[in-house]
Amino acid sequence: MKKILVILFRIFLVLFLLEFGMRLSGYARIQMQHFSNDMKYGQDTDLNVLAIGDSMTIEGEDPWPEQLEVILSNATNRSAHVFVVGHAGLDTSEAISLLEENLPKYNPDIVIVMLGMADEVNEKLVHDNSAKYFSANEFLKNFRLYELIEHYFNSNIEKKDKPEPIFIPVVKNFLGDSESIFNLGVSYLNKGELDIAKNNFNKLISNNNDSAYALQAIGIEYFKHSMYEESLEYLLKYIEIVPHDKRAYLVMANDYFSLNRPKDAIAILDKFDNAYDAIDPKHERLLIELAKTVDSTNQKEKSQVALFLFSIALEKFPDRASVYREFGWHYLRQNQTEYAEKLFANGYKKNKAMMARVYSDIGAKYIELNMSTEGQKWLKLSMNIREEYLGIKTAINFRKMHEMTKGRQIIIMQYPTLKIDTLKSIFEGIKEVLIVSNEDNFQGYNYDDVFLDREFGYFGHATKKGNNLIAQNLANAILEKKHQIGKNNATMD
């Protein structure tokens, strides 16, 4: 017994450390960023540069700010420090706060900004030829708080025998003998000794002080074993005690669909709405995850279940990129292209910016399946939108950054492979802003030589070579104005 306890303790310790490490990693990265900046802070330098960005600035192999510092120092025979602030998913509103905090601290001669991908995809767009996109109403809209867009989208396309309830974690542990009774019931269930398993489960409910948790755990266990009638038996009793558990409603909806009882599934989803809408208005992710999980089984009968859930999600959340992306991907996987195109056309009418992100994600999915031609088609559709339209939030915040950095040189840098026409339209007639393109310098290279992934569809986090292309390109733009680089003449004009 003692040996078993030691083994269990070690397993628990490893899991705890892994969980703690994952939670700490984001914090640690930011602290390392501060540490690196602080090591340079206060040193006598000829040139201070402040780089603000998202994961394209702080991640990848040998990030470009570090390479830029070396290139500038070697090229000018002067001491140059590049301070870096930001994090993955940084949007332009957050960047303004970082700029306010760090401008007086580091007193940079040059501020470099590469941002925009993390700005909300459900915002209004303006055509890049329009000069009047700063109305009071539009300005005020940019102070609403939104959830950051998901930075990375995984598509689960593996074949599975049954859906895995990945969004239904066990929320606590049984106490005392209850755990052994539950595990024994599961063991009998695995062996096909169903009556004995049920007797153990019922014993667990009668003996357990927290019968609600027992009902939930048993219902989910039956769901895992595709025993939908039994799953419903326990979960229906569970929601009588805990009526606001959104996960239970979704599992029961899946149970009903699997039993070919769509009316009952609809009814339980209605209860789900009544019970949970007021508490959690952002639960579309659960519907999408359930639909994706069911869809990934590649079972014909489950396809109809996924279709219904996607339809519910679209009806309730018609402005969410994730709904259009996964619903459209469902149609495309079923070779129902005409339905996907109709869905996307409706989304395009509602929000072009949203569909730019949807198209790029669809393109990345195809490329991951080694269907490059089809992937490039969707990436091109996305690119066409981004080349023609500009997000109001991005435009307004870039203008704010320009106002905040007057007396210094600000460089607005475009992401790799993208055109700079929309960025130019923001600062038309403003000579103080230097706009740097990363389109031509990436041409002629194999994708995998310069990018590590397809985080943003057309491009991803850069390899050492890719970051070197960015750093060298920036250095060339800065050095073209080298006659006026320095603390006392920061505009470089």
LUMZA-563633 format. One line per field, with one value per residue (C-alpha): residue number from 1; residue in three letters; x, y, z. Coordinates in Angstrom, 2 decimals. Example, Ala and Ser with C-alpha at 12.3 -4.5 7.8 and 13.67 -1.06 7.14 Angstrom:
2
n: c(1:2)
res: c(ALA:SER)
x: c(12.30:13.67)
y: c(-4.50:-1.06)
z: c(7.80:7.14)
! end
This chain:
493
n: c(1:2:3:4:5:6:7:8:9:10:11:12:13:14:15:16:17:18:19:20:21:22:23:24:25:26:27:28:29:30:31:32:33:34:35:36:37:38:39:40:41:42:43:44:45:46:47:48:49:50:51:52:53:54:55:56:57:58:59:60:61:62:63:64:65:66:67:68:69:70:71:72:73:74:75:76:77:78:79:80:81:82:83:84:85:86:87:88:89:90:91:92:93:94:95:96:97:98:99:100:101:102:103:104:105:106:107:108:109:110:111:112:113:114:115:116:117:118:119:120:121:122:123:124:125:126:127:128:129:130:131:132:133:134:135:136:137:138:139:140:141:142:143:144:145:146:147:148:149:150:151:152:153:154:155:156:157:158:159:160:161:162:163:164:165:166:167:168:169:170:171:172:173:174:175:176:177:178:179:180:181:182:183:184:185:186:187:188:189:190:191:192:193:194:195:196:197:198:199:200:201:202:203:204:205:206:207:208:209:210:211:212:213:214:215:216:217:218:219:220:221:222:223:224:225:226:227:228:229:230:231:232:233:234:235:236:237:238:239:240:241:242:243:244:245:246:247:248:249:250:251:252:253:254:255:256:257:258:259:260:261:262:263:264:265:266:267:268:269:270:271:272:273:274:275:276:277:278:279:280:281:282:283:284:285:286:287:288:289:290:291:292:293:294:295:296:297:298:299:300:301:302:303:304:305:306:307:308:309:310:311:312:313:314:315:316:317:318:319:320:321:322:323:324:325:326:327:328:329:330:331:332:333:334:335:336:337:338:339:340:341:342:343:344:345:346:347:348:349:350:351:352:353:354:355:356:357:358:359:360:361:362:363:364:365:366:367:368:369:370:371:372:373:374:375:376:377:378:379:380:381:382:383:384:385:386:387:388:389:390:391:392:393:394:395:396:397:398:399:400:401:402:403:404:405:406:407:408:409:410:411:412:413:414:415:416:417:418:419:420:421:422:423:424:425:426:427:428:429:430:431:432:433:434:435:436:437:438:439:440:441:442:443:444:445:446:447:448:449:450:451:452:453:454:455:456:457:458:459:460:461:462:463:464:465:466:467:468:469:470:471:472:473:474:475:476:477:478:479:480:481:482:483:484:485:486:487:488:489:490:491:492:493)
res: c(MET:LYS:LYS:ILE:LEU:VAL:ILE:LEU:PHE:ARG:ILE:PHE:LEU:VAL:LEU:PHE:LEU:LEU:GLU:PHE:GLY:MET:ARG:LEU:SER:GLY:TYR:ALA:ARG:ILE:GLN:MET:GLN:HIS:PHE:SER:ASN:ASP:MET:LYS:TYR:GLY:GLN:ASP:THR:ASP:LEU:ASN:VAL:LEU:ALA:ILE:GLY:ASP:SER:MET:THR:ILE:GLU:GLY:GLU:ASP:PRO:TRP:PRO:GLU:GLN:LEU:GLU:VAL:ILE:LEU:SER:ASN:ALA:THR:ASN:ARG:SER:ALA:HIS:VAL:PHE:VAL:VAL:GLY:HIS:ALA:GLY:LEU:ASP:THR:SER:GLU:ALA:ILE:SER:LEU:LEU:GLU:GLU:ASN:LEU:PRO:LYS:TYR:ASN:PRO:ASP:ILE:VAL:ILE:VAL:MET:LEU:GLY:MET:ALA:ASP:GLU:VAL:ASN:GLU:LYS:LEU:VAL:HIS:ASP:ASN:SER:ALA:LYS:TYR:PHE:SER:ALA:ASN:GLU:PHE:LEU:LYS:ASN:PHE:ARG:LEU:TYR:GLU:LEU:ILE:GLU:HIS:TYR:PHE:ASN:SER:ASN:ILE:GLU:LYS:LYS:ASP:LYS:PRO:GLU:PRO:ILE:PHE:ILE:PRO:VAL:VAL:LYS:ASN:PHE:LEU:GLY:ASP:SER:GLU:SER:ILE:PHE:ASN:LEU:GLY:VAL:SER:TYR:LEU:ASN:LYS:GLY:GLU:LEU:ASP:ILE:ALA:LYS:ASN:ASN:PHE:ASN:LYS:LEU:ILE:SER:ASN:ASN:ASN:ASP:SER:ALA:TYR:ALA:LEU:GLN:ALA:ILE:GLY:ILE:GLU:TYR:PHE:LYS:HIS:SER:MET:TYR:GLU:GLU:SER:LEU:GLU:TYR:LEU:LEU:LYS:TYR:ILE:GLU:ILE:VAL:PRO:HIS:ASP:LYS:ARG:ALA:TYR:LEU:VAL:MET:ALA:ASN:ASP:TYR:PHE:SER:LEU:ASN:ARG:PRO:LYS:ASP:ALA:ILE:ALA:ILE:LEU:ASP:LYS:PHE:ASP:ASN:ALA:TYR:ASP:ALA:ILE:ASP:PRO:LYS:HIS:GLU:ARG:LEU:LEU:ILE:GLU:LEU:ALA:LYS:THR:VAL:ASP:SER:THR:ASN:GLN:LYS:GLU:LYS:SER:GLN:VAL:ALA:LEU:PHE:LEU:PHE:SER:ILE:ALA:LEU:GLU:LYS:PHE:PRO:ASP:ARG:ALA:SER:VAL:TYR:ARG:GLU:PHE:GLY:TRP:HIS:TYR:LEU:ARG:GLN:ASN:GLN:THR:GLU:TYR:ALA:GLU:LYS:LEU:PHE:ALA:ASN:GLY:TYR:LYS:LYS:ASN:LYS:ALA:MET:MET:ALA:ARG:VAL:TYR:SER:ASP:ILE:GLY:ALA:LYS:TYR:ILE:GLU:LEU:ASN:MET:SER:THR:GLU:GLY:GLN:LYS:TRP:LEU:LYS:LEU:SER:MET:ASN:ILE:ARG:GLU:GLU:TYR:LEU:GLY:ILE:LYS:THR:ALA:ILE:ASN:PHE:ARG:LYS:MET:HIS:GLU:MET:THR:LYS:GLY:ARG:GLN:ILE:ILE:ILE:MET:GLN:TYR:PRO:THR:LEU:LYS:ILE:ASP:THR:LEU:LYS:SER:ILE:PHE:GLU:GLY:ILE:LYS:GLU:VAL:LEU:ILE:VAL:SER:ASN:GLU:ASP:ASN:PHE:GLN:GLY:TYR:ASN:TYR:ASP:ASP:VAL:PHE:LEU:ASP:ARG:GLU:PHE:GLY:TYR:PHE:GLY:HIS:ALA:THR:LYS:LYS:GLY:ASN:ASN:LEU:ILE:ALA:GLN:ASN:LEU:ALA:ASN:ALA:ILE:LEU:GLU:LYS:LYS:HIS:GLN:ILE:GLY:LYS:ASN:ASN:ALA:THR:MET:ASP)
x: c(0.00:2.82:4.51:1.31:0.91:4.48:3.82:0.56:2.31:5.01:2.43:0.55:3.77:4.69:1.21:1.28:4.66:3.55:0.41:2.35:5.00:2.46:0.79:4.13:5.60:3.71:4.59:8.20:8.54:7.38:9.71:12.63:11.69:11.80:15.09:16.70:15.48:16.63:20.12:20.45:18.58:20.72:23.75:25.23:24.22:24.19:20.87:17.87:15.16:11.83:10.15:6.49:4.85:3.00:4.41:5.93:8.25:8.99:8.86:10.43:14.08:16.53:13.86:14.47:14.92:17.99:19.43:18.60:20.59:23.69:23.31:22.90:25.81:28.13:27.02:27.36:30.21:27.90:26.26:22.63:20.09:16.76:14.23:11.32:7.83:4.79:3.33:1.55:-1.89:-1.04:-3.49:-3.04:-5.11:-2.89:0.14:-0.88:-0.81:2.62:3.82:2.61:4.43:7.70:8.33:9.46:11.28:13.51:13.45:13.88:15.10:13.14:9.88:9.13:5.62:4.51:0.90:-2.66:-3.32:-4.70:-7.14:-10.73:-11.91:-15.52:-14.90:-16.06:-13.74:-13.01:-11.80:-8.18:-9.01:-11.33:-9.82:-12.79:-12.69:-12.33:-15.92:-16.80:-19.05:-16.32:-13.80:-15.95:-16.54:-12.84:-13.03:-15.26:-13.61:-13.44:-11.97:-8.65:-8.93:-7.65:-4.11:-3.86:-6.58:-6.22:-8.35:-9.03:-9.48:-8.44:-10.88:-12.28:-14.75:-16.68:-16.58:-14.34:-15.91:-12.77:-14.55:-15.94:-13.16:-13.71:-13.96:-12.98:-12.14:-14.22:-13.48:-12.66:-14.00:-16.12:-13.28:-12.61:-16.34:-16.45:-13.32:-14.69:-17.87:-15.83:-13.82:-16.98:-18.25:-15.07:-15.51:-19.10:-20.55:-23.18:-25.49:-22.63:-21.30:-24.69:-25.02:-21.67:-22.66:-25.96:-24.14:-21.84:-24.79:-26.43:-23.16:-21.79:-22.41:-22.13:-24.58:-24.60:-20.95:-21.50:-24.39:-22.29:-19.28:-21.39:-23.34:-20.14:-18.63:-21.58:-21.27:-17.64:-18.79:-21.46:-24.19:-26.47:-29.64:-27.69:-25.86:-29.18:-30.58:-27.91:-27.40:-31.10:-31.04:-27.85:-29.28:-32.20:-29.61:-27.20:-29.34:-26.63:-23.95:-23.67:-21.49:-24.18:-26.74:-24.40:-23.58:-27.28:-27.96:-25.37:-27.00:-30.38:-28.99:-27.18:-30.50:-32.19:-34.30:-33.66:-36.76:-35.54:-32.08:-33.58:-35.61:-32.55:-30.60:-33.46:-33.14:-29.43:-30.11:-32.54:-30.21:-26.97:-27.34:-27.54:-24.48:-22.10:-22.84:-19.66:-20.38:-20.28:-16.92:-18.64:-21.09:-18.27:-16.06:-18.90:-19.72:-16.04:-15.65:-18.72:-17.73:-14.22:-15.60:-16.23:-19.36:-22.21:-24.88:-22.82:-22.41:-26.06:-25.50:-22.56:-24.57:-27.36:-24.97:-23.16:-26.55:-27.45:-24.10:-24.57:-28.05:-26.92:-23.48:-23.65:-20.67:-18.06:-15.21:-14.90:-18.48:-17.99:-14.58:-15.66:-19.12:-17.55:-14.84:-17.55:-19.12:-15.77:-14.78:-18.09:-17.36:-20.39:-18.56:-21.70:-23.01:-19.67:-19.55:-23.09:-22.23:-19.07:-20.91:-23.36:-20.46:-18.74:-21.83:-21.82:-18.11:-15.29:-12.57:-13.98:-14.00:-10.40:-9.42:-11.79:-10.35:-6.76:-7.56:-9.26:-6.23:-3.92:-6.07:-5.74:-2.00:-1.62:-3.34:-0.75:-3.44:-1.37:-3.24:-6.57:-4.96:-3.39:-6.78:-8.28:-5.24:-5.55:-9.19:-8.13:-5.27:-7.58:-9.72:-6.77:-5.17:-8.35:-9.69:-8.32:-9.60:-10.78:-9.36:-5.92:-6.03:-7.09:-4.55:-1.68:-2.59:-2.56:0.90:2.14:0.81:2.42:5.85:6.23:9.84:10.99:11.07:8.21:8.42:5.23:6.32:4.11:4.03:5.98:4.52:1.72:1.39:1.71:-0.94:-3.44:-0.78:0.17:-3.46:-3.44:-0.57:-1.25:0.45:2.36:6.07:7.32:6.14:8.40:6.48:8.55:7.43:8.41:7.00:9.85:12.52:10.64:10.11:12.11:12.43:10.83:8.17:9.76:13.11:11.72:8.67:8.18:4.39:1.25:0.04:-1.48:-2.23:-0.02:2.91:3.92:6.55:9.91:12.95:16.33:16.64:13.18:13.91:17.22:15.35:13.16:16.09:18.27:15.38:14.70:18.36:18.59:15.56:17.06:20.54:19.23:18.64:21.82:23.06:20.63:20.46:21.10:19.84:19.75:18.27:15.83:13.64:16.30:14.89)
y: c(0.00:2.36:1.68:2.45:5.72:6.70:5.98:7.94:10.84:10.90:10.86:13.69:15.64:15.28:16.36:19.29:20.42:20.15:22.16:24.71:24.92:25.58:28.29:29.80:29.75:32.81:34.77:33.61:34.70:38.21:38.34:37.24:40.02:42.52:41.06:41.38:44.97:45.85:44.49:47.08:49.85:52.69:51.86:54.68:54.04:55.95:54.50:53.13:51.25:50.10:47.18:46.50:43.40:40.12:36.62:37.55:39.87:37.88:34.28:32.19:31.32:34.06:36.83:39.74:42.41:40.57:40.30:43.94:45.07:43.24:44.48:48.13:48.01:46.44:48.64:51.96:51.16:52.59:50.98:50.14:48.59:47.15:46.91:44.50:44.66:42.62:39.15:36.63:37.91:41.56:43.90:47.57:48.81:46.94:48.22:51.81:51.07:49.48:52.49:54.88:52.83:52.27:55.49:57.44:54.43:53.62:57.00:55.40:57.20:54.80:52.93:49.90:48.44:45.26:44.60:44.21:40.48:40.20:43.09:41.92:40.22:41.23:44.93:47.12:47.62:50.66:50.74:51.78:54.62:56.22:59.11:59.56:56.62:58.56:59.48:59.91:56.84:54.65:56.01:55.16:51.63:50.92:51.23:48.18:45.18:42.11:38.67:38.30:36.26:32.69:32.68:29.19:26.88:23.11:20.95:17.47:15.36:11.99:9.12:8.03:5.35:7.70:11.35:12.23:14.67:16.79:19.75:17.83:17.52:15.74:18.68:16.98:13.62:11.11:10.75:7.57:4.32:6.11:6.28:2.54:1.81:4.06:2.52:-0.96:-0.02:1.31:-1.92:-4.00:-1.66:-2.20:-5.97:-5.80:-6.90:-4.20:-5.29:-5.55:-2.18:-0.54:-2.07:-0.56:2.82:2.82:1.82:4.77:7.16:5.86:5.94:9.23:12.47:14.33:12.39:15.13:14.57:10.81:11.21:13.48:11.16:8.06:9.80:10.92:7.45:5.91:8.61:7.59:4.03:5.15:3.91:6.86:5.66:5.02:8.32:10.14:8.24:9.65:13.08:13.90:13.26:15.31:18.49:18.36:19.02:21.19:22.91:25.29:22.83:23.66:20.62:18.19:19.70:19.33:15.72:14.92:16.59:14.30:11.32:12.18:12.66:9.34:7.72:9.37:11.59:15.05:16.65:15.71:17.03:20.37:20.50:19.89:22.56:24.98:24.18:24.72:28.21:29.08:27.79:29.26:32.23:34.72:33.26:32.69:34.54:33.24:29.53:29.19:27.48:24.56:24.12:24.34:21.92:19.42:19.74:19.36:16.33:14.62:15.60:14.17:10.63:10.59:8.56:9.34:9.29:11.62:14.08:15.07:15.66:17.95:19.73:20.50:21.77:23.98:25.36:26.16:27.90:29.95:31.02:32.15:33.51:34.86:37.17:34.65:33.62:30.24:29.33:30.09:28.42:25.11:25.01:25.71:23.14:20.59:21.20:21.16:17.86:16.42:17.71:19.99:22.99:24.80:24.91:26.14:28.90:30.00:30.08:32.10:34.50:35.31:35.82:38.11:40.32:40.61:41.17:41.12:41.23:38.15:36.26:37.26:35.32:32.43:32.08:32.12:29.43:27.25:27.67:26.60:23.51:22.43:23.01:20.89:18.11:18.55:20.03:23.07:24.15:24.27:25.92:28.67:29.39:30.17:32.13:34.24:35.01:36.15:38.20:39.98:41.21:42.33:44.16:46.14:46.83:48.13:47.62:50.82:49.79:49.23:52.49:54.57:53.01:53.40:57.09:57.34:55.77:58.34:61.17:59.62:59.26:62.75:63.85:60.28:58.12:55.63:52.70:50.81:47.48:45.14:41.40:39.14:38.60:41.18:44.37:47.79:49.72:49.72:50.88:53.71:54.82:55.42:57.90:59.54:62.94:62.23:62.10:61.38:57.78:55.24:52.26:49.16:46.32:42.67:41.49:41.57:40.36:37.08:36.30:33.47:31.43:28.08:28.50:26.06:27.84:31.06:30.01:27.44:27.10:28.55:30.51:33.27:31.39:33.28:33.28:32.01:32.39:32.88:30.66:32.19:32.93:34.51:36.71:37.68:38.84:41.05:42.40:43.12:44.80:47.01:47.86:48.90:51.20:52.75:53.13:54.99:57.84:57.17:60.79:61.76:58.72:59.54:60.86:64.52:64.12:61.28:62.05:60.91:63.28)
z: c(0.00:0.90:-2.43:-4.30:-2.40:-3.29:-6.98:-6.88:-5.16:-7.83:-10.60:-8.89:-8.46:-12.14:-13.23:-10.82:-12.08:-15.71:-14.99:-12.97:-15.68:-18.40:-16.35:-15.46:-18.97:-20.20:-17.07:-17.25:-20.86:-20.00:-17.01:-19.17:-21.56:-18.68:-17.47:-20.89:-21.20:-17.69:-18.39:-21.15:-19.35:-18.05:-20.18:-22.22:-25.82:-29.08:-30.23:-28.33:-30.21:-28.77:-30.59:-29.80:-31.20:-30.91:-31.29:-34.65:-32.70:-29.56:-30.80:-33.53:-33.92:-32.94:-32.99:-35.29:-32.53:-31.26:-34.75:-35.49:-32.45:-33.69:-37.27:-36.26:-33.84:-36.41:-39.30:-37.48:-35.06:-32.41:-29.42:-30.16:-27.83:-28.94:-26.11:-26.69:-25.20:-26.12:-26.03:-28.23:-29.19:-28.49:-30.18:-31.01:-28.05:-25.61:-27.49:-26.77:-23.05:-23.40:-25.35:-22.63:-20.01:-21.85:-23.80:-20.71:-19.31:-22.28:-24.04:-27.48:-30.56:-32.75:-32.12:-34.31:-34.42:-36.21:-35.20:-36.43:-36.78:-33.25:-33.61:-33.45:-36.59:-35.98:-36.36:-39.19:-42.15:-44.26:-47.82:-48.05:-50.43:-47.89:-45.97:-43.62:-41.22:-37.97:-37.12:-33.46:-33.50:-34.99:-32.54:-29.52:-30.77:-30.40:-26.63:-26.22:-24.62:-26.82:-26.37:-28.20:-31.36:-31.06:-32.28:-33.30:-34.63:-34.56:-36.77:-35.45:-38.59:-37.27:-37.48:-34.15:-33.12:-30.86:-29.82:-26.92:-24.42:-24.39:-22.84:-19.85:-17.29:-14.01:-11.66:-8.44:-6.90:-5.00:-1.32:0.60:-0.84:-3.44:-5.94:-5.73:-6.16:-9.23:-10.74:-10.12:-11.93:-14.87:-14.88:-15.16:-17.86:-19.85:-19.52:-20.74:-17.39:-17.51:-14.71:-12.21:-13.37:-12.85:-9.39:-8.44:-9.82:-7.95:-4.78:-5.35:-5.57:-2.41:-0.43:-1.71:0.15:-3.13:-5.26:-7.92:-8.69:-8.79:-11.25:-13.47:-13.47:-14.22:-16.98:-18.67:-18.31:-20.12:-22.77:-23.31:-23.86:-26.37:-24.01:-24.59:-22.83:-19.65:-19.99:-20.18:-17.20:-14.88:-16.43:-16.35:-12.61:-12.37:-13.95:-11.52:-8.82:-10.86:-13.53:-14.81:-15.97:-19.67:-20.35:-19.23:-21.62:-24.59:-23.74:-23.41:-26.78:-28.30:-26.54:-28.02:-31.51:-31.30:-30.37:-33.37:-31.12:-32.63:-31.07:-27.62:-28.51:-29.55:-26.36:-24.18:-26.07:-25.39:-21.70:-22.07:-23.44:-20.67:-18.00:-19.19:-21.53:-18.68:-16.98:-19.87:-23.12:-24.79:-24.83:-28.62:-28.18:-26.48:-29.33:-31.85:-29.93:-29.61:-33.31:-34.27:-32.02:-33.45:-37.00:-36.60:-36.25:-40.02:-39.32:-41.68:-38.99:-36.77:-39.66:-39.27:-35.57:-36.35:-39.02:-36.58:-33.93:-36.43:-37.53:-33.92:-33.46:-36.64:-35.60:-32.18:-33.09:-36.66:-36.15:-34.93:-37.23:-35.48:-36.43:-40.13:-40.20:-38.67:-40.29:-43.68:-43.08:-42.30:-45.74:-47.52:-45.91:-47.12:-50.66:-50.37:-51.79:-52.92:-49.35:-48.04:-50.64:-49.80:-46.10:-46.75:-49.06:-46.28:-43.87:-46.36:-46.53:-42.75:-42.09:-44.60:-41.96:-40.27:-43.55:-44.29:-41.18:-42.01:-45.53:-44.29:-41.69:-44.31:-46.55:-43.75:-43.11:-46.74:-46.76:-43.61:-45.59:-48.38:-50.64:-51.51:-54.64:-52.84:-49.83:-51.91:-53.47:-50.08:-48.94:-52.08:-51.27:-47.82:-49.19:-51.63:-48.73:-46.63:-49.55:-50.21:-46.73:-43.48:-39.95:-38.25:-34.87:-36.35:-38.28:-35.28:-32.94:-35.37:-35.66:-31.86:-31.76:-34.23:-32.03:-28.94:-30.56:-32.04:-31.73:-32.34:-35.43:-35.58:-37.98:-38.84:-40.26:-42.25:-41.60:-43.98:-47.47:-47.03:-49.04:-47.42:-49.36:-46.50:-44.04:-46.37:-46.50:-42.73:-42.92:-46.25:-46.22:-42.98:-43.75:-40.22:-40.29:-41.97:-43.36:-43.98:-46.23:-45.79:-49.08:-51.58:-49.16:-48.58:-52.25:-53.76:-50.56:-49.84:-47.18:-44.74:-45.00:-43.58:-41.50:-38.75:-39.00:-40.62:-37.63:-39.77:-42.98:-45.41:-43.01:-39.60:-36.92:-38.56:-38.67:-37.94:-41.65:-41.78:-38.78:-40.36:-43.46:-41.27:-39.24:-42.26:-44.05:-41.05:-40.64:-44.27:-43.87:-40.72:-42.14:-45.18:-42.71:-40.77:-41.02:-38.27:-35.97:-32.32:-29.01:-30.01:-33.46:-33.39:-36.36:-38.88:-41.51)
! end
